């Protein structure tokens, strides 16, 4: 499984309220409205990348080569085929003990002692008869069928699947024989039945239909700056000639602020997780291990020649 930073997601209504409050004069006069805020927010998140979308997971049961995708599905992050393979019977290490006791004597053949047959009414000094109490102890070892699980990444089957699984998708470099495709909100595979563990990007919305945004300061600042820039751009397309210079100056200012906020949000979304940083440090430390043996051999040979 790959590592990623899992953000909390909140409603963008607070950001919308800030934009309308700071540009109150334009909204009060009716020059602009918030009708396009949802579309602009979606465009903003698309520009940041898939890291700005909520990451969810689900189990797909493949039947007749297909399974229905969730309604909030946006793009694939990982698709794992999970199978349980039956192995061989294995004897359990634990034993179960049970016992049974009977007060009747079971004698298959007469017991002969010193040439004298022992019968039920023999005198005590003639022979020793079998005991009146028999106790049997049973030791039982159970056996179970050994089962092991096999998991591997599915391979994108065609161009359509590749569009939903870019270079950031774990399945992009898979070399498995089993593949998948996506169309008509269905997950299509080249095997008839199976279980697929799917990690996907989803579009989460509020009850009012607003798309949720990551609860991160840099990303929220970029969304707000982008909305202000789009409002100014909308105004610049509606104004008369005598106020064009004023609006153009504001448009350039808000565009610069939006571009700067985008750079900060882009850096934030590409940050490495703690696990990725540890793996990078470990890989850097081991990067020159292949030369260490050769270096020791060279020094040892040089000293011996001296």
C-alpha positions as CSV (number, residue, x, y, z in Angstrom):
1,X,0.0,0.0,0.0
2,X,1.2,3.5,-0.8
3,X,1.4,6.3,1.8
4,X,-0.4,9.6,1.6
5,X,-1.3,12.6,3.7
6,X,-5.0,12.2,4.6
7,X,-6.6,15.7,5.0
8,X,-9.7,16.6,6.8
9,X,-12.4,18.0,4.5
10,X,-14.7,20.9,5.2
11,X,-17.5,22.9,3.5
12,X,-16.3,25.8,1.3
13,X,-19.2,28.0,2.6
14,X,-16.8,29.9,4.9
15,X,-14.5,30.7,2.0
16,X,-17.5,31.8,-0.1
17,X,-18.6,34.1,2.7
18,X,-15.2,35.7,3.0
19,X,-15.1,36.4,-0.7
20,X,-18.5,38.0,-0.8
21,X,-17.8,40.0,2.3
22,X,-14.5,41.4,1.0
23,X,-16.1,42.2,-2.4
24,X,-19.4,43.3,-0.8
25,X,-19.8,46.4,-3.0
26,X,-19.9,44.4,-6.2
27,X,-22.3,41.7,-4.8
28,X,-24.7,44.3,-3.3
29,X,-25.0,46.2,-6.6
30,X,-25.7,42.9,-8.4
31,X,-22.8,43.3,-10.7
32,X,-21.7,39.7,-9.9
33,X,-23.2,36.8,-8.0
34,X,-22.0,33.5,-6.5
35,X,-23.7,31.3,-9.1
36,X,-20.3,30.1,-10.6
37,X,-18.6,29.6,-7.2
38,X,-19.1,25.8,-7.3
39,X,-17.8,25.5,-10.9
40,X,-14.8,27.7,-10.0
41,X,-14.0,25.6,-6.9
42,X,-14.0,22.4,-8.9
43,X,-11.7,24.0,-11.5
44,X,-9.4,25.2,-8.7
45,X,-9.2,21.7,-7.2
46,X,-8.5,20.1,-10.6
47,X,-5.6,22.6,-11.1
48,X,-4.1,21.6,-7.7
49,X,-4.3,17.9,-8.6
50,X,-5.8,14.7,-7.3
51,X,-4.3,15.2,-3.9
52,X,-7.0,17.8,-3.2
53,X,-9.7,15.1,-3.4
54,X,-10.9,12.9,-0.6
55,X,-9.4,9.4,-0.6
56,X,-11.8,6.5,0.2
57,X,-11.7,2.8,-0.1
58,X,-14.2,0.0,-0.8
59,X,-14.5,-3.7,-1.7
60,X,-15.7,-4.6,-5.1
61,X,-17.2,-8.1,-5.7
62,X,-16.6,-8.9,-9.3
63,X,-19.4,-10.9,-10.9
64,X,-19.5,-11.7,-14.6
65,X,-16.4,-9.6,-15.3
66,X,-17.8,-6.4,-13.8
67,X,-18.8,-4.5,-10.6
68,X,-20.5,-1.2,-10.0
69,X,-18.4,1.7,-8.9
70,X,-19.4,4.0,-6.0
71,X,-21.5,7.1,-6.9
72,X,-18.8,9.5,-5.7
73,X,-16.0,7.8,-7.7
74,X,-13.6,10.3,-9.4
75,X,-10.4,8.5,-10.2
76,X,-8.4,5.4,-9.2
77,X,-5.5,5.4,-6.8
78,X,-5.0,1.7,-6.2
79,X,-6.8,-1.5,-7.4
80,X,-5.7,-4.7,-5.7
81,X,-6.9,-8.2,-6.6
82,X,-7.4,-10.3,-3.4
83,X,-7.7,-14.1,-3.6
84,X,-7.7,-16.9,-1.1
85,X,-5.8,-19.9,-2.3
86,X,-6.5,-23.3,-0.6
87,X,-3.4,-25.2,0.4
88,X,-2.8,-28.6,2.0
89,X,-4.1,-30.1,5.3
90,X,-2.0,-29.3,8.3
91,X,-2.1,-31.1,11.7
92,X,-2.9,-28.8,14.6
93,X,-0.2,-28.4,17.2
94,X,-2.7,-28.6,20.1
95,X,-4.1,-31.9,21.3
96,X,-7.5,-32.6,22.9
97,X,-7.7,-35.2,25.6
98,X,-10.9,-37.1,26.7
99,X,-11.5,-40.2,28.9
100,X,-14.1,-42.8,29.5
101,X,-14.5,-45.2,32.5
102,X,-16.6,-48.4,32.6
103,X,-17.3,-50.7,35.6
104,X,-17.7,-53.8,33.4
105,X,-14.8,-56.1,32.5
106,X,-14.2,-56.8,28.8
107,X,-12.3,-60.0,28.3
108,X,-11.5,-61.2,24.8
109,X,-9.9,-64.5,25.9
110,X,-9.4,-66.3,29.2
111,X,-6.3,-65.1,31.1
112,X,-4.0,-68.0,31.9
113,X,-1.7,-67.7,34.9
114,X,0.8,-70.6,35.7
115,X,-1.1,-72.9,33.4
116,X,-4.4,-72.3,35.2
117,X,-7.3,-70.6,33.3
118,X,-8.7,-67.6,35.0
119,X,-12.5,-67.7,35.1
120,X,-15.0,-65.4,36.7
121,X,-15.5,-67.7,39.8
122,X,-11.8,-68.6,40.3
123,X,-10.5,-68.5,43.9
124,X,-8.5,-65.5,44.9
125,X,-5.3,-67.6,45.4
126,X,-5.5,-69.4,42.0
127,X,-5.0,-66.5,39.6
128,X,-5.4,-62.8,39.2
129,X,-8.5,-61.8,37.3
130,X,-8.9,-58.6,35.2
131,X,-9.8,-55.5,37.1
132,X,-13.4,-54.4,37.5
133,X,-12.7,-50.8,36.4
134,X,-11.4,-49.9,32.9
135,X,-10.4,-46.3,32.1
136,X,-9.5,-45.2,28.5
137,X,-7.8,-41.9,27.7
138,X,-8.1,-40.6,24.1
139,X,-5.7,-38.1,22.5
140,X,-7.1,-36.3,19.5
141,X,-5.2,-34.0,17.1
142,X,-7.4,-31.9,14.7
143,X,-6.3,-31.0,11.2
144,X,-7.2,-27.9,9.3
145,X,-6.8,-26.7,5.7
146,X,-4.0,-24.2,5.2
147,X,-5.2,-21.1,3.3
148,X,-3.0,-18.3,2.1
149,X,-3.9,-15.0,0.5
150,X,-2.5,-13.5,-2.7
151,X,-2.7,-9.8,-3.5
152,X,-1.3,-7.9,-6.4
153,X,-2.0,-4.7,-8.4
154,X,-4.1,-4.9,-11.5
155,X,-2.9,-3.5,-14.8
156,X,-4.8,-0.8,-16.7
157,X,-6.2,-2.6,-19.7
158,X,-6.4,0.2,-22.3
159,X,-6.2,3.9,-22.9
160,X,-9.5,4.5,-21.2
161,X,-8.3,2.9,-18.0
162,X,-5.0,4.7,-18.3
163,X,-6.8,8.1,-18.3
164,X,-8.3,7.2,-14.9
165,X,-4.9,5.9,-13.6
166,X,-2.1,8.4,-14.3
167,X,1.6,8.2,-13.2
168,X,0.6,8.9,-9.6
169,X,-1.5,5.7,-9.6
170,X,0.1,2.6,-8.1
171,X,-1.3,0.4,-10.9
172,X,0.4,2.4,-13.7
173,X,3.6,0.2,-13.6
174,X,1.9,-3.1,-12.8
175,X,3.0,-6.2,-14.9
176,X,0.2,-8.5,-13.8
177,X,-1.7,-10.6,-16.3
178,X,-5.1,-9.5,-14.9
179,X,-6.2,-6.0,-16.1
180,X,-9.2,-3.7,-15.6
181,X,-11.1,-1.0,-17.5
182,X,-13.6,1.7,-16.4
183,X,-16.6,2.9,-18.4
184,X,-20.3,3.6,-17.7
185,X,-19.5,3.8,-13.9
186,X,-18.5,0.1,-14.0
187,X,-15.2,-1.6,-13.1
188,X,-14.6,-4.1,-15.9
189,X,-12.0,-7.0,-15.5
190,X,-10.7,-9.8,-17.6
191,X,-11.5,-12.4,-14.9
192,X,-15.1,-13.6,-14.3
193,X,-15.3,-13.5,-10.5
194,X,-13.1,-12.2,-7.7
195,X,-12.6,-9.6,-5.0
196,X,-11.0,-6.2,-5.6
197,X,-9.8,-3.8,-3.0
198,X,-10.2,-0.3,-4.4
199,X,-8.6,2.9,-3.2
200,X,-10.0,5.8,-5.1
201,X,-10.4,9.6,-5.2
202,X,-13.9,10.7,-4.6
203,X,-16.0,13.9,-4.8
204,X,-17.6,14.5,-1.5
205,X,-20.3,17.1,-1.3
206,X,-22.4,18.7,1.4
207,X,-26.2,18.6,1.8
208,X,-26.4,21.8,-0.1
209,X,-24.3,20.4,-3.0
210,X,-21.0,22.2,-2.3
211,X,-17.9,20.2,-3.0
212,X,-15.8,19.7,0.1
213,X,-12.3,21.1,0.2
214,X,-9.2,20.1,2.2
215,X,-8.9,21.7,5.6
216,X,-5.5,23.1,4.9
217,X,-4.5,26.7,5.3
218,X,-2.5,27.0,2.0
219,X,-5.2,25.3,0.0
220,X,-8.0,27.3,1.4
221,X,-6.0,30.5,0.8
222,X,-5.6,29.5,-2.9
223,X,-9.3,28.7,-3.3
224,X,-10.2,32.1,-1.9
225,X,-7.6,33.9,-4.1
226,X,-8.7,32.0,-7.2
227,X,-12.4,33.0,-6.6
228,X,-11.5,36.7,-6.2
229,X,-9.5,36.6,-9.4
230,X,-12.4,35.0,-11.2
231,X,-14.8,37.6,-9.9
232,X,-12.5,40.4,-11.1
233,X,-12.2,38.6,-14.5
234,X,-16.0,38.5,-14.7
235,X,-16.3,42.2,-13.9
236,X,-13.7,43.1,-16.5
237,X,-15.9,41.5,-19.2
238,X,-18.9,43.5,-18.1
239,X,-17.7,47.0,-17.4
240,X,-17.9,50.1,-19.6
241,X,-14.8,51.7,-21.1
242,X,-14.4,54.6,-18.6
243,X,-13.7,52.2,-15.7
244,X,-11.7,49.7,-17.6
245,X,-8.3,50.8,-16.3
246,X,-9.4,50.6,-12.7
247,X,-10.8,47.1,-13.0
248,X,-7.8,46.0,-15.1
249,X,-5.4,47.0,-12.3
250,X,-7.5,45.1,-9.7
251,X,-7.6,42.1,-12.1
252,X,-3.8,42.0,-12.4
253,X,-3.4,42.3,-8.6
254,X,-5.9,39.5,-7.9
255,X,-4.4,37.3,-10.6
256,X,-0.9,37.7,-9.1
257,X,-2.3,36.8,-5.7
258,X,-4.0,33.8,-7.1
259,X,-0.8,32.6,-8.9
260,X,1.2,33.0,-5.7
261,X,-1.4,31.1,-3.7
262,X,-1.4,28.3,-6.3
263,X,2.4,27.9,-5.9
264,X,2.1,27.6,-2.1
265,X,-0.9,25.2,-2.4
266,X,1.0,23.1,-5.0
267,X,4.0,22.8,-2.7
268,X,1.7,21.9,0.2
269,X,-0.1,19.1,-1.7
270,X,3.3,17.5,-2.8
271,X,4.8,17.3,0.6
272,X,6.2,13.9,1.6
273,X,4.6,11.9,4.4
274,X,6.7,10.9,7.4
275,X,7.0,7.4,6.1
276,X,8.2,8.6,2.7
277,X,10.9,10.8,4.4
278,X,12.1,7.8,6.5
279,X,12.4,5.7,3.3
280,X,14.2,8.4,1.5
281,X,16.8,8.8,4.3
282,X,17.3,5.0,4.5
283,X,17.8,4.8,0.7
284,X,20.2,7.7,0.7
285,X,22.3,6.0,3.5
286,X,22.4,2.8,1.5
287,X,23.1,4.3,-1.9
288,X,26.9,3.9,-1.6
289,X,26.9,0.5,0.0
290,X,27.8,-1.1,-3.3
291,X,31.2,0.8,-3.3
292,X,32.1,0.0,0.3
293,X,33.4,-3.5,-0.4
294,X,35.5,-2.4,-3.4
295,X,36.9,0.5,-1.3
296,X,37.9,-1.9,1.5
297,X,39.5,-4.3,-1.0
298,X,41.5,-1.5,-2.5
299,X,42.8,-0.2,0.8
300,X,43.7,-3.7,2.0
301,X,45.6,-4.4,-1.2
302,X,47.4,-1.1,-1.1
303,X,48.6,-1.6,2.5
304,X,49.8,-5.1,1.7
305,X,51.9,-3.9,-1.3
306,X,53.5,-1.2,0.9
